[in-house]
Amino acid sequence: MPDTLSLDLTYLADLVTEQEIEAIYPQTKAALESLLNKTGKGSDFLGWINLPFDAEKQLSAIKKAAKKFEKCDSVVSIGIGGSYLGIRSTVEALGGSDKIHYAGNQLSPTGFNQLISKLSGKKVGLVVISKSGTTTEPAVAFRILKLWLEKKVGKKKAMKRIVAVTDQSKGALKDMADHEGYETFVIPDDVGGRYSVLTPVGLLPIAIAGFNIAKLLKGAQAAAKDLKTTDISKNIAGRYAAARYLAFKKGKTTEVLANFRPELHYVSEWWKQLYGESEGKEGTGLFPASVDLTTDLHSMGQYLQQGQRNLLETILWVKSENKDIVIPRDKHDWEGLNFLAGKKLSWVNEQAMKGTSVAHRDGNLPVIRLSLDKIDEYSLGYLYYFFEMACGISGTLLGINPFDQPGVEAYKKNMFALLGKKGFEDLAAQLRQKGV
Ligand code: PA5
């Protein structure tokens, strides 16, 4: 059976050699062991490690809740950050859904008005997701949509079409859900937002969109088994973490995740939150950026090839297509493309990926290549777990706590103060003094 995911460090070798990676196997192993044995920083947030197995117990309840939404034409998944990106990443990668809409992931009225007009005349359900239960964006969105739905169908019917995913005992959303009688699902205490795609946060909306959540877990389970080996030579999460850590130590301060499949755009968005929030603290960490290729080769390609050489590129390649296209022959051959007639478009895309890898490596942009065998629920589950494990190892190598996000609070506090929230009066006065 081919590997679900493989790692190729050939195009990194000019910067980081195999010997250098092997030389830090002991640290990499220690980092992995500190996660598996729960002895490192942030060890109270390691629920994600066993999640692929633990979440199985909830599958039937989640599927049952998803079934309730079969009657709805449209379901709005309300959430931001870790309560949004894993859902969208999975749904879009698997081909998208006309049924699922997103709200609570920004504060612009324009997007909101567009959503409301899309929902008019539809039978609508709401899934509101917030671990803390107090995040402003989803709270505002939920208030607007809940009152809109209640006005449309009445409070009693609306109540049956709303599910909340939140903390098991605290937060405004939990209190409201209990009071209003919404069905609820719990985000475990020991799983942070960016690691929560395999909790009901991700599983419920993904199931509502019609995708196979059991297969998603199976893929993650396979990864969990493969990636617990402390023989780092056989552990691709450990090797990826070690390689990017060494690249960082050699001055590569930005890692660009590059895909060659537009449906992976939101996988990159999910990845950016995972790595950005996990590693970007205490003045360290690779800045995670992303490009969609070949599209962005025509906009960012120049910078990638010849801009500041602080970049590391990680290409996420997918080896097979569900449905290919063969390039047709044209008797006029105006574009001179008949030399490609009969070739599969996926083959052309692959040559673009290979050509890009060499050009970038030769331009002093080292490339790590990850190859996923295909895009389905199983392989995505595998990929998520791989990136999570690599992120935990990598953050531990950097010496930071990969599982907290103290920096996210700063803007929230300022915003609360500026909005006039009770309890933030002193901060509001300080901001006024600063001329805000
Ligand atoms: O990783 C995080 O903690 C954040 O990005 C959260 O996911 C985001 O702020 C949403 O938080 P919550 O689910 O509590 O509404």
Residues whose N, C-alpha, C, O or C-beta is under 5 A from the ligand:
A	BS01	PA5	I80 G81 G82 S83 I129 S130 K131 S132 G133 T135 G193 R194 Q405
